[in-house]
Amino acid sequence: MTTYKFIVNPVSGRGAGEKAIPLLEQSLQALNFDYDLVVTQCPWHACELALQAAEAGSDAVIAVGGDGTANEVINGLMQARLKGIKTPALGVLCVGRGNDFAFGMGIPATVVEGIQVLKDDFRKMIDVGLVEGGLYPQGRYFGNGVGIGFDAVVGFEALKLAPLSGFPSYIVAALKTIFLYFNAPLVKIQLDNETLEQPALMVSVMNGRRMGGGFMMAPESQTGDGKLDVCIVGQVSRAGISVLIPRFMQGTQQGHPAVRFARTGTISVSAIEGKLPAHSDGETLCTEGEYLSMKIIPQALEIICKNN
């Protein structure tokens, strides 16, 4: 019988994680799941718990939270993989603000639907990214993507909007960021087969498709193709940013003269002039970074998701 380890972040979604526990346990017991449920106590605890679950022989580890919780669980499972431990499958139940990783992986947005996906137990292999730099010179794994520049500042500002949550908080933060972060740093971008030097208001390095709960940074990204999808936005005016925001919401930014897409296995971004604010799956990498490097690790983890 499959043994499931559920790792619940109680503060995810402004407390939605804790509120979801009674419904979660009731549903799991009704479906006769063989499971153990633990609640995180502090940042990075989910990573430690996921590694411990792998060491204990769990068949699947389920992140109950948002993108940050999923990211920590991914890091724990990848640490197990590095140690040569049989790596459990990854599952996700959405109770966070953005849930962008789950969206890109074909995981439903509600707990009840997510539990049914776990019950159906369809599995596939997905790629995982690794970013080095900022607060993590030794590296941190990511499932969804790394945002450098404008979208990182949007994420930082969204966290300050206590009365709001979910996509509305990112919309308000994006409008605010137009007046906070509008001078694109001059950067050097090294791809597999190309080097660029240009002002870049934003560099989104994606394994998934979406960031910020509704901004389609890489509408055509595939999570098992062994490539990172990169979206680069050059210098545009504040009015130009206002025009681009709805296009990113619709995933129609391709073709805009300031937007460039690329696919690559590796990428590094260096600041020639200015600094690099950056996040990984919504978690801060740096606020004034100078250099970040990212690469894709093909077919790194097994995930439980919808069979689309």
C-alpha atoms as one frame of an Amber mdcrd trajectory, in Angstrom:
protein
   0.000   0.000   0.000   1.211   3.512  -0.818   2.349   5.459   2.248   1.782
   9.210   2.066   3.529  11.902   4.091   1.470  15.115   4.178   3.484  18.210
   5.080   1.143  21.084   5.969   2.250  24.697   6.165  -0.286  26.161   8.628
   0.442  29.801   7.716   0.191  29.263   3.962  -2.536  31.324   2.307  -2.723
  33.569   5.378  -3.777  30.668   7.599  -5.662  28.608   5.010  -3.254  25.730
   5.571  -4.236  25.280   9.195  -7.941  25.663   8.430  -7.717  22.932   5.765
  -6.467  20.220   8.142  -9.886  18.944   9.406 -11.282  18.615   5.863  -8.042
  17.031   4.703  -7.992  14.381   7.411 -11.697  13.636   7.027 -11.269  13.132
   3.270  -8.153  10.989   3.629  -9.774   8.719   6.195 -12.905   8.349   4.059
 -10.749   7.198   1.137  -8.654   4.844   3.319  -5.330   6.581   2.718  -2.335
   5.190   4.596  -0.893   8.506   5.694   0.988  10.539   8.248   0.396  14.281
   8.619   2.894  16.756  10.042   2.738  20.542  10.414   5.713  22.791   9.729
   7.030  24.904  12.572   9.394  27.330  10.846  10.907  28.266   7.461  12.760
  25.389   5.735  11.109  22.833   8.036   9.217  21.347   5.067  12.556  20.629
   3.382  13.810  18.758   6.446  10.551  16.822   6.787  10.585  15.798   3.117
  14.135  14.487   3.409  13.187  12.579   6.568  10.166  11.104   4.783  12.400
   9.861   1.976  14.813   8.352   4.478  11.880   6.616   6.219  10.721   5.068
   2.942   7.559   7.049   2.222   6.214   6.417  -1.255   4.826   9.944  -1.728
   5.349  13.298  -0.022   2.507  15.799  -0.330   3.103  19.543   0.077  -0.005
  21.183   1.534   0.517  24.880   1.031   1.527  27.278  -1.715   4.524  27.681
  -3.968   6.933  28.212  -1.079   5.877  24.986   0.638   6.138  23.030  -2.617
   9.571  24.551  -3.177  10.823  23.419   0.230   9.487  19.899  -0.308  11.167
  19.784  -3.723  14.451  20.786  -2.097  14.105  18.016   0.492  13.347  15.408
  -2.167  16.252  16.573  -4.322  18.577  16.317  -1.317  17.399  12.721  -0.911
  18.105  12.121  -4.604  21.640  13.484  -4.202  22.213  11.074  -1.322  21.128
   8.135  -3.452  17.964   7.563  -1.415  14.915   6.242  -3.265  13.009   9.434
  -3.892   9.265   9.537  -3.093   6.811  10.971  -5.574   5.791  14.597  -5.078
   2.185  15.636  -4.572   0.652  19.073  -3.960  -2.582  20.232  -2.343  -3.237
  23.922  -2.965  -3.940  26.229  -0.037  -1.493  29.022  -0.910  -1.791  32.449
  -2.528  -0.439  31.879  -6.009  -0.233  28.092  -6.527   1.660  28.693  -9.765
   3.742  25.528  -9.556   0.600  23.419  -9.170  -1.026  25.192 -12.118   1.916
  24.415 -14.379   1.967  20.782 -13.283  -1.736  20.130 -13.881  -2.762  19.983
 -10.218  -6.265  21.272  -9.281  -6.726  24.428  -7.234  -8.909  22.925  -4.484
  -8.084  20.453  -1.727 -10.992  18.121  -2.551 -10.066  17.900  -6.238  -6.414
  17.525  -5.301  -7.141  14.557  -3.036  -8.984  12.866  -5.898  -5.885  13.324
  -8.051  -3.838  11.622  -5.343  -6.380   8.800  -5.267  -6.211   8.377  -9.058
  -2.410   8.210  -8.662  -1.328   9.186 -12.173   2.397   9.908 -12.154   4.907
  11.418 -14.532   8.502  12.643 -14.427   9.232  16.368 -14.389  12.309  18.562
 -14.691  13.604  20.585 -11.735  15.683  23.753 -11.873  18.694  24.752  -9.779
  19.638  28.377  -9.100  22.908  29.517  -7.547  23.600  33.002  -6.222  22.234
  35.611  -3.851  21.344  34.070  -0.485  22.007  30.590  -1.918  25.522  30.445
  -3.382  25.418  26.688  -2.735  22.219  26.437  -4.785  18.479  26.103  -4.290
  16.174  23.948  -6.382  13.005  25.328  -7.945   9.969  23.739  -9.517   8.251
  26.688 -11.172  10.698  29.468 -11.946  13.085  32.263 -11.061  12.050  35.876
 -11.493  14.688  38.590 -11.851  13.820  42.281 -11.864  10.292  43.665 -12.128
   8.366  40.494 -11.263  10.571  39.891  -8.208   9.750  43.365  -6.888   6.056
  42.676  -7.561   6.326  39.588  -5.350   8.076  41.528  -2.597   5.398  44.220
  -2.676   2.537  41.690  -2.733   3.722  40.292   0.586   3.228  43.733   2.152
  -0.460  43.907   1.171  -1.888  42.223   4.253  -5.591  42.853   3.519  -5.292
  41.246   0.083  -4.351  37.728  -0.960  -4.123  35.677  -4.124  -4.033  37.214
  -7.575  -5.578  40.583  -6.524  -2.563  41.246  -4.302  -0.234  40.707  -7.262
  -2.280  43.014  -9.504  -2.108  45.837  -6.954   1.584  45.149  -6.372   2.304
  45.207 -10.121   0.650  48.607 -10.467   2.638  49.873  -7.488   5.901  48.477
  -8.842   5.514  50.549 -12.042   6.496  53.549  -9.890   9.173  51.720  -7.873
  11.121  49.730 -10.444  11.168  51.173 -13.943  14.868  51.708 -14.784  16.106
  48.469 -16.325  19.604  47.404 -15.207  22.162  46.666 -17.908  22.772  42.935
 -17.776  24.774  40.202 -19.458  22.714  37.083 -20.173  24.552  33.900 -21.087
  22.412  31.188 -22.701  23.528  27.813 -24.049  24.425  29.179 -27.473  24.086
  32.950 -27.197  25.293  35.904 -25.132  23.182  39.042 -24.766  24.063  42.427
 -23.280  21.049  44.698 -22.883  18.895  46.601 -20.432  16.440  44.090 -18.966
  13.504  45.192 -16.873  12.675  41.531 -16.231  14.160  38.097 -16.867  11.810
  35.206 -16.085  13.427  31.769 -16.105  10.635  29.220 -16.171  10.130  25.498
 -15.727   6.403  26.079 -15.223   4.156  28.504 -17.076   2.808  31.091 -14.638
   3.938  33.425 -11.832   2.122  35.756  -9.465  -1.112  33.786  -9.531  -2.021
  34.809 -13.078   0.884  36.157 -15.135   1.707  33.753 -17.966   5.464  34.213
 -18.178   5.992  31.152 -20.387   2.678  30.060 -21.931   4.276  27.272 -23.987
   6.610  25.847 -21.340   6.733  22.062 -20.977   7.797  20.623 -17.622   9.542
  17.573 -19.025  11.410  18.879 -22.089  14.802  19.368 -20.429  14.755  23.121
 -21.117  14.159  26.356 -19.261  11.839  28.834 -20.972  13.226  32.369 -20.672
  11.206  35.550 -21.118  13.232  38.777 -21.314  11.658  42.230 -21.233  13.862
  45.154 -22.236  13.545  48.786 -21.195  10.048  50.160 -21.646   8.364  53.270
 -20.324   6.012  53.255 -17.368   3.137  53.516 -19.809   4.663  50.632 -21.739
   4.705  48.511 -18.585   0.999  49.260 -18.100   0.334  47.961 -21.610   2.413
  44.818 -21.073   0.778  43.755 -17.789  -2.544  42.661 -19.368  -0.653  40.924
 -22.178   1.234  38.855 -19.599  -2.069  38.044 -17.913  -3.347  36.680 -21.230
  -0.035  35.108 -22.299   0.041  37.221 -25.472   3.279  39.137 -24.884   5.149
  37.300 -27.644   5.605  39.598 -30.620   5.924  42.761 -28.527   9.145  44.545
 -29.597  10.491  44.654 -26.037   9.854  40.947 -25.309  12.155  38.085 -26.264
  11.786  34.354 -25.610  14.471  31.671 -25.528  14.843  28.022 -24.542  18.032
  26.875 -22.875  19.439  24.272 -20.524  21.559  26.821 -18.647  21.444  30.574
 -18.132  23.401  33.126 -16.131  22.477  36.758 -15.535  25.115  39.307 -14.473
  24.495  42.936 -13.549  26.794  45.268 -15.495  25.028  48.384 -14.234  22.423
  48.265 -11.475  21.316  45.445  -9.186  19.233  42.284  -9.517  16.261  41.650
  -7.207  15.255  38.006  -7.604  13.004  35.268  -6.260  12.729  31.516  -6.746
   9.199  30.074  -6.598   8.203  33.222  -4.719  10.994  32.890  -2.130  13.567
  35.703  -1.958  16.933  34.994  -3.562  18.312  38.524  -3.281  17.200  42.144
  -3.270  20.403  43.621  -4.746  22.132  40.700  -6.419  24.911  40.856  -8.974
  25.009  37.349 -10.468  22.689  34.356 -10.717  23.088  31.113 -12.626  20.392
  28.553 -13.358  20.240  25.142 -14.982  17.643  22.465 -15.626  17.884  18.921
 -14.260  15.875  16.761 -16.668  13.390  14.159 -15.404  14.438  14.763 -11.809
  11.264  14.003  -9.814   8.090  11.983 -10.132   4.906  13.974  -9.563   1.295
  12.926  -8.935  -0.958  15.000 -11.193  -3.972  14.916 -13.505  -3.732  12.695
 -16.542  -4.274  15.314 -19.232
